[in-house]
Amino acid sequence: MIGATENATEILCIGTELLLGNILNSNSSWLSEQIALLGLPHYRQSVIGDNEERLIETINEASSRCRILITTGGLGPTQDDITFSSLAKAFNAKLEENKKVWEEIKRKEFSKHKEISTTSRKQAFVPKGSEIIPNKHGTAPGIIFTPKDNFTVICLPGVPYEMREMWSTSVTRWLQKNLSLSTKLESTFLNFAGISEPKLAEIVADLMDQENPSVAPYASLGDIKLRITARSQTSGQSQQLLLPIEKEILSRTGSLCYGKGEETLASVALQLLRVRDQTLSVAESCTGGKLGAALTEIKGASENFVGGIIAYSNQTKKDLLGVHHQLLEKHGAVSKEVALSMAKGLKKKIKSDWAISITGIAGPDGGTQSKPIGTVFIAIIGPNCCQVSQEKFGEHTGRKGIQTLSVVRSLDLFRLTLHSQS
């Protein structure tokens, strides 16, 4: 058995909707990163539908290969939520009701709906001997179940934010306590905008070639992270290995790095406003409120973000933002002049210290030879500042991609503008 000596770990994602492609399986990629951070060997991932016979077979097969099996999904109250029952049958274990779990489920459901679903009780029945993993955000608990020597199943819900919080607060601690991990891993993330992944990789190519600390890029649309991971006998020693690499990367990249860890462009922008005791408003056309949504995702955003206007039509631009019809007729809605007028009108109407406006052609129609799809104008107005940037994101990016890049670029330009006035 591999797992008994090597702490081999497998991931099993459960749900027919995953097999059909109805839901993107983001859990497996996130868990893979977390397993790597702990230094655990990870050899296999599987996805299986809501079928009891196949699930039991898969669990039994995994028990002969690995030390730890991490499952996600199938913990809810419905008929196709069969993870606990299948796990119990796989090892001839009895399902028993956990009274504390049931009381917690009733408390959560009553606070939300004033009535308790008759099917919810199912979630409180777990294989006998299971250790409960509390679910802060949902009703379905997770469990840690060890049905035989050198094999443990860790069951987590399929809802990503529930699963991640449970992993961070409970599972990691259990793994560190119960497995003999010969090394301690420490990682940090540096976040970048305004640069492509190939260009960033070129800047830190020599650092990416080394093994300890290792440097690896993780790119999403408009945003790149570099993960620095160090291994040593103690956490303190690992941290000491990280510091010089982090310092070297920052010296090479300068203002391209906007933050660390969980920081986002929106959170960084709001923090810069907070220290200045200033406010921001936004006017959006092609992004349809996505910039405002990114800002309001941040806790405490209302202290500095006062609101916005979605001015999609020309008439709304005129009525709510005071854009003159002659500007629209002469330059078009997607232009430097209109973007600037939108920002000025917004700042005047809402009376914020800063205003950002976005107008562009997100497609799939509306492009011209002079203004192809992906053309976006971003205006920023504030104390001693009045600027407009023209971006060309390209038709290949797609409508949603152009909207996302417009938001990312707006926040990055705003961040850099605030830094320039420091």
C-alpha positions as CSV (number, residue, x, y, z in Angstrom):
1,M,0.0,0.0,0.0
2,I,1.5,3.3,-1.1
3,G,-0.3,5.5,1.3
4,A,0.9,3.9,4.6
5,T,4.5,5.0,4.0
6,E,4.2,8.0,1.7
7,N,1.1,9.9,2.8
8,A,-0.2,9.7,-0.7
9,T,-3.2,11.9,-1.3
10,E,-6.1,11.6,-3.8
11,I,-9.0,13.9,-4.6
12,L,-12.4,12.6,-5.5
13,C,-15.0,15.1,-6.7
14,I,-18.6,13.9,-6.6
15,G,-21.5,15.1,-8.7
16,T,-23.2,14.2,-12.0
17,E,-23.3,18.0,-12.8
18,L,-19.5,17.9,-12.9
19,L,-19.4,15.1,-15.4
20,L,-21.9,16.8,-17.6
21,G,-19.9,20.0,-17.5
22,N,-22.8,22.0,-15.9
23,I,-20.4,23.2,-13.2
24,L,-16.8,24.1,-13.5
25,N,-14.7,21.9,-11.2
26,S,-12.7,24.6,-9.5
27,N,-12.4,22.6,-6.2
28,S,-9.8,20.1,-7.6
29,S,-7.4,22.8,-8.8
30,W,-7.7,24.7,-5.5
31,L,-7.2,21.6,-3.4
32,S,-4.2,20.5,-5.5
33,E,-2.5,23.8,-4.6
34,Q,-3.2,23.3,-0.9
35,I,-2.0,19.7,-0.9
36,A,1.2,20.9,-2.6
37,L,1.7,23.6,0.0
38,L,1.7,20.9,2.7
39,G,4.3,18.9,0.9
40,L,2.0,15.9,0.5
41,P,2.4,13.6,-2.5
42,H,-0.6,13.8,-4.8
43,Y,-1.0,11.2,-7.5
44,R,-4.5,11.0,-8.7
45,Q,-7.8,13.0,-9.1
46,S,-11.2,11.5,-10.0
47,V,-14.7,12.8,-10.8
48,I,-17.7,10.5,-10.4
49,G,-21.4,11.0,-10.7
50,D,-24.1,10.5,-8.1
51,N,-24.2,6.7,-8.4
52,E,-23.8,4.7,-5.2
53,E,-22.4,1.5,-6.7
54,R,-19.6,3.3,-8.6
55,L,-18.9,5.6,-5.7
56,I,-18.4,2.6,-3.3
57,E,-16.2,0.9,-5.9
58,T,-14.1,4.1,-6.3
59,I,-13.7,4.6,-2.6
60,N,-12.6,1.0,-2.1
61,E,-10.0,1.3,-4.9
62,A,-8.6,4.5,-3.4
63,S,-8.3,2.8,0.0
64,S,-5.8,0.4,-1.4
65,R,-3.6,3.1,-3.0
66,C,-3.6,6.2,-0.8
67,R,-3.3,7.4,2.8
68,I,-5.7,10.3,2.5
69,L,-8.8,10.6,0.2
70,I,-10.3,14.0,0.0
71,T,-13.8,14.2,-1.4
72,T,-16.0,17.1,-2.3
73,G,-19.7,17.1,-2.9
74,G,-22.7,14.9,-2.2
75,L,-23.2,16.1,1.4
76,G,-26.5,18.0,1.0
77,P,-30.1,17.0,2.0
78,T,-31.4,15.7,-1.4
79,Q,-31.7,12.2,-2.7
80,D,-28.6,12.3,-4.8
81,D,-26.4,13.4,-1.9
82,I,-25.0,10.0,-1.2
83,T,-21.4,10.5,0.0
84,F,-21.9,9.6,3.7
85,S,-24.2,6.6,3.0
86,S,-21.8,5.3,0.3
87,L,-18.8,5.7,2.6
88,A,-20.6,3.8,5.4
89,K,-21.5,1.0,3.0
90,A,-18.0,0.7,1.6
91,F,-16.6,-0.1,5.0
92,N,-19.7,-1.7,6.7
93,A,-20.0,1.2,9.1
94,K,-23.2,2.3,10.7
95,L,-24.7,5.7,10.0
96,E,-25.6,7.5,13.2
97,E,-27.1,10.8,13.9
98,N,-24.9,13.5,15.4
99,K,-27.1,15.4,17.8
100,K,-24.9,18.5,17.8
101,V,-24.9,18.7,14.0
102,W,-28.7,18.4,13.9
103,E,-29.1,21.1,16.4
104,E,-26.8,23.4,14.4
105,I,-28.7,22.6,11.2
106,K,-32.0,23.5,12.8
107,R,-30.5,26.7,14.2
108,K,-29.2,27.8,10.8
109,E,-32.4,26.9,8.9
110,F,-34.7,28.5,11.4
111,S,-32.7,31.8,11.3
112,K,-33.0,31.9,7.5
113,H,-36.4,30.5,6.7
114,K,-38.4,30.3,10.0
115,E,-39.1,26.7,9.1
116,I,-37.0,23.5,8.9
117,S,-37.0,21.3,5.8
118,T,-37.9,17.6,6.6
119,T,-35.0,16.4,4.4
120,S,-32.3,18.5,6.2
121,R,-32.0,15.9,9.0
122,K,-30.3,13.6,6.5
123,Q,-27.1,15.8,6.7
124,A,-26.7,14.9,10.4
125,F,-26.3,11.2,9.8
126,V,-22.6,10.3,9.5
127,P,-20.5,7.1,9.6
128,K,-19.9,6.0,13.2
129,G,-16.6,7.2,14.5
130,S,-16.4,10.3,12.2
131,E,-14.8,13.5,13.4
132,I,-17.1,16.5,12.5
133,I,-15.7,19.4,10.4
134,P,-17.9,22.4,11.3
135,N,-19.4,24.3,8.3
136,K,-19.5,28.0,9.2
137,H,-21.4,29.0,6.0
138,G,-23.7,26.1,5.2
139,T,-25.7,23.3,6.8
140,A,-23.8,20.3,5.5
141,P,-21.0,19.3,7.9
142,G,-17.8,17.7,6.7
143,I,-16.2,14.7,8.3
144,I,-12.8,13.0,8.9
145,F,-13.4,9.3,8.9
146,T,-10.7,6.6,9.4
147,P,-12.3,3.2,8.5
148,K,-9.0,1.3,8.6
149,D,-5.4,1.7,9.5
150,N,-3.5,4.1,7.3
151,F,-6.5,5.3,5.4
152,T,-8.6,8.4,6.2
153,V,-11.4,10.0,4.2
154,I,-11.9,13.7,4.5
155,C,-15.4,14.7,3.1
156,L,-16.0,18.3,2.3
157,P,-19.0,20.1,0.6
158,G,-18.9,20.9,-3.0
159,V,-19.7,24.6,-2.5
160,P,-16.3,26.3,-3.1
161,Y,-16.4,29.0,-0.4
162,E,-17.7,26.5,2.2
163,M,-15.1,23.9,1.3
164,R,-12.2,26.4,1.3
165,E,-13.1,27.8,4.7
166,M,-13.4,24.3,6.2
167,W,-10.1,23.3,4.7
168,S,-8.3,26.3,6.1
169,T,-9.7,26.3,9.6
170,S,-9.9,22.5,10.3
171,V,-8.4,20.1,7.7
172,T,-5.0,21.7,7.4
173,R,-4.6,21.6,11.2
174,W,-5.6,17.9,11.3
175,L,-3.2,16.9,8.5
176,Q,-0.3,18.7,10.2
177,K,-1.1,17.0,13.5
178,N,-1.8,13.5,12.3
179,L,0.7,13.0,9.5
180,S,4.5,12.8,9.8
181,L,5.4,15.7,7.5
182,S,9.2,15.7,7.3
183,T,9.3,19.3,6.1
184,K,7.4,22.5,6.7
185,L,6.2,24.5,3.7
186,E,5.6,28.2,3.7
187,S,4.3,30.1,0.7
188,T,3.5,33.6,-0.3
189,F,1.8,35.1,-3.3
190,L,2.7,38.3,-5.1
191,N,0.0,39.7,-7.3
192,F,0.6,41.5,-10.6
193,A,-1.3,43.5,-13.2
194,G,-0.3,45.4,-16.4
195,I,2.0,42.7,-17.6
196,S,1.6,39.5,-19.6
197,E,2.5,36.1,-18.1
198,P,5.3,35.5,-20.7
199,K,6.8,38.8,-20.0
200,L,6.7,38.3,-16.2
201,A,8.1,34.8,-16.6
202,E,11.0,36.3,-18.6
203,I,11.8,38.8,-15.8
204,V,12.0,36.0,-13.2
205,A,13.1,33.1,-15.4
206,D,16.3,32.4,-13.4
207,L,14.3,32.3,-10.1
208,M,11.7,29.9,-11.6
209,D,14.5,27.4,-12.4
210,Q,15.5,26.9,-8.8
211,E,13.8,24.2,-6.6
212,N,13.9,25.7,-3.1
213,P,12.4,28.2,-2.9
214,S,10.3,27.5,-6.0
215,V,8.6,30.2,-8.0
216,A,5.5,29.4,-10.1
217,P,3.1,31.7,-12.0
218,Y,-0.7,31.4,-11.9
219,A,-2.4,33.5,-14.5
220,S,-6.0,34.6,-14.9
221,L,-7.5,37.2,-17.2
222,G,-5.6,40.5,-16.6
223,D,-4.1,39.3,-13.4
224,I,-1.1,37.1,-12.5
225,K,0.1,35.6,-9.3
226,L,3.6,34.4,-8.5
227,R,3.7,31.8,-5.7
228,I,6.9,31.5,-3.8
229,T,7.2,28.2,-1.8
230,A,10.0,27.3,0.5
231,R,10.7,24.0,2.3
232,S,12.7,23.5,5.5
233,Q,12.6,21.7,8.8
234,T,10.7,24.5,10.6
235,S,8.2,27.1,9.5
236,G,10.6,29.8,10.6
237,Q,13.4,28.5,8.5
238,S,11.1,28.3,5.5
239,Q,10.0,31.9,6.0
240,Q,13.6,33.0,6.0
241,L,14.1,31.3,2.7
242,L,11.2,33.2,1.2
243,L,12.2,36.7,2.1
244,P,15.2,37.2,-0.2
245,I,13.4,35.8,-3.2
246,E,10.4,38.0,-2.5
247,K,12.6,41.0,-2.2
248,E,14.4,40.2,-5.4
249,I,11.2,39.8,-7.4
250,L,9.8,43.1,-6.0
251,S,13.0,44.9,-7.0
252,R,12.7,43.6,-10.6
253,T,9.0,44.3,-11.0
254,G,8.5,47.5,-9.1
255,S,5.0,49.0,-9.4
256,L,3.7,46.0,-11.5
257,C,3.2,44.2,-8.2
258,Y,0.0,45.6,-6.7
259,G,-0.3,43.4,-3.6
260,K,0.3,40.1,-1.7
261,G,-1.8,37.1,-0.7
262,E,-5.5,37.7,-0.8
263,E,-5.2,41.4,-1.8
264,T,-7.1,42.4,-5.0
265,L,-6.8,45.5,-7.1
266,A,-10.2,46.6,-5.7
267,S,-9.0,46.1,-2.1
268,V,-5.7,47.9,-2.7
269,A,-7.5,50.8,-4.4
270,L,-9.9,51.2,-1.5
271,Q,-7.1,51.0,1.0
272,L,-5.3,53.8,-0.8
273,L,-8.4,55.9,-0.6
274,R,-8.9,55.0,3.0
275,V,-5.5,56.4,4.1
276,R,-6.3,59.6,2.1
277,D,-9.8,59.8,3.5
278,Q,-11.1,60.2,0.0
279,T,-14.1,58.9,-1.9
280,L,-14.7,57.3,-5.4
281,S,-17.6,57.0,-7.7
282,V,-17.8,55.1,-11.1
283,A,-19.7,55.6,-14.4
284,E,-19.9,52.5,-16.6
285,S,-21.1,51.8,-20.0
286,C,-19.7,48.6,-21.6
287,T,-18.9,47.0,-18.2
288,G,-22.5,47.3,-17.1
289,G,-21.8,47.6,-13.3
290,K,-18.9,45.1,-13.1
291,L,-16.5,47.8,-11.8
292,G,-18.9,48.8,-9.0
293,A,-19.4,45.1,-8.2
294,A,-15.7,44.5,-7.9
295,L,-15.4,47.3,-5.4
296,T,-18.5,46.3,-3.3
297,E,-17.1,42.8,-2.9
298,I,-14.6,44.3,-0.5
299,K,-15.6,44.5,3.2
300,G,-16.0,48.1,4.3
301,A,-16.2,49.4,0.7
302,S,-18.9,51.9,1.7
303,E,-16.4,54.0,3.7
304,N,-14.8,55.2,0.4
305,F,-16.9,53.9,-2.5
306,V,-20.0,56.1,-2.7
307,G,-21.8,54.6,-5.7
308,G,-22.0,54.6,-9.5
309,I,-24.2,55.0,-12.6
310,I,-24.6,52.5,-15.4
311,A,-25.0,54.7,-18.4
312,Y,-25.4,52.2,-21.2
313,S,-27.5,54.2,-23.7
314,N,-26.5,57.6,-25.1
315,Q,-29.7,59.1,-23.7
316,T,-28.7,58.0,-20.2
317,K,-25.3,59.4,-20.7
318,K,-26.9,62.7,-21.5
319,D,-29.7,62.7,-18.8
320,L,-27.7,61.3,-15.8
321,L,-24.1,62.4,-16.6
322,G,-24.6,65.6,-18.6
323,V,-22.8,64.4,-21.7
324,H,-23.6,66.9,-24.4
325,H,-25.2,65.5,-27.5
326,Q,-22.7,67.3,-29.7
327,L,-19.9,65.3,-28.2
328,L,-21.8,62.1,-28.9
329,E,-22.5,63.1,-32.4
330,K,-19.0,64.3,-33.2
331,H,-16.9,61.7,-31.4
332,G,-19.2,58.8,-30.7
333,A,-20.1,57.2,-27.4
334,V,-16.8,55.3,-27.4
335,S,-14.3,58.1,-27.4
336,K,-11.8,60.0,-25.2
337,E,-14.1,63.0,-25.1
338,V,-17.1,61.2,-24.0
339,A,-15.2,59.1,-21.4
340,L,-13.9,62.4,-19.9
341,S,-17.3,64.0,-20.0
342,M,-18.8,61.0,-18.2
343,A,-16.3,61.2,-15.4
344,K,-16.7,65.0,-15.0
345,G,-20.5,64.7,-15.0
346,L,-20.4,61.9,-12.4
347,K,-18.0,63.7,-10.1
348,K,-20.2,66.8,-10.2
349,K,-23.4,64.8,-9.6
350,I,-22.2,62.5,-6.8
351,K,-19.6,64.9,-5.4
352,S,-16.9,62.3,-4.8
353,D,-13.2,63.1,-4.7
354,W,-12.4,60.7,-7.5
355,A,-14.4,59.4,-10.5
356,I,-13.7,56.7,-13.0
357,S,-15.6,56.2,-16.2
358,I,-15.5,53.4,-18.8
359,T,-16.9,53.4,-22.3
360,G,-16.1,50.8,-25.0
361,I,-17.1,48.3,-27.6
362,A,-17.3,44.8,-26.0
363,G,-18.8,43.1,-29.0
364,P,-19.7,40.9,-30.6
365,D,-21.0,43.7,-32.9
366,G,-20.4,47.4,-33.1
367,G,-16.7,47.5,-34.1
368,T,-15.4,49.7,-37.0
369,Q,-12.0,49.9,-38.7
370,S,-11.0,52.9,-36.6
371,K,-12.6,51.6,-33.4
372,P,-12.5,47.7,-33.5
373,I,-14.1,45.5,-30.9
374,G,-12.1,45.7,-27.7
375,T,-11.6,49.4,-27.9
376,V,-12.1,50.9,-24.5
377,F,-11.6,54.4,-23.0
378,I,-11.0,54.9,-19.3
379,A,-11.1,58.3,-17.7
380,I,-9.9,59.1,-14.2
381,I,-10.6,62.5,-12.6
382,G,-9.6,63.6,-9.1
383,P,-7.7,66.2,-7.1
384,N,-5.1,67.7,-9.6
385,C,-5.7,64.8,-12.0
386,C,-7.6,64.5,-15.3
387,Q,-6.5,61.6,-17.6
388,V,-7.9,59.3,-20.3
389,S,-6.4,56.0,-21.4
390,Q,-7.3,54.2,-24.6
391,E,-7.1,50.4,-24.5
392,K,-7.3,47.8,-27.3
393,F,-8.1,44.4,-25.8
394,G,-8.8,42.7,-29.1
395,E,-11.9,41.0,-30.5
396,H,-10.5,37.5,-29.6
397,T,-10.9,38.2,-25.9
398,G,-14.7,38.0,-26.2
399,R,-17.4,40.1,-24.7
400,K,-16.9,38.9,-21.1
401,G,-13.2,39.1,-21.4
402,I,-13.2,42.7,-22.6
403,Q,-15.5,43.6,-19.7
404,T,-13.2,41.9,-17.2
405,L,-10.0,43.4,-18.7
406,S,-11.7,46.9,-18.6
407,V,-12.4,46.5,-14.9
408,V,-8.9,45.2,-14.2
409,R,-7.2,48.0,-16.2
410,S,-9.4,50.7,-14.6
411,L,-8.5,49.6,-11.1
412,D,-4.8,49.3,-12.0
413,L,-4.7,52.7,-13.6
414,F,-6.4,54.2,-10.6
415,R,-4.0,52.5,-8.2
416,L,-1.0,53.8,-10.1
417,T,-2.6,57.3,-10.2
418,L,-3.0,57.3,-6.4
419,H,0.5,56.1,-5.9
420,S,1.8,58.9,-8.2
421,Q,0.2,61.5,-5.9
422,S,1.7,60.1,-2.7
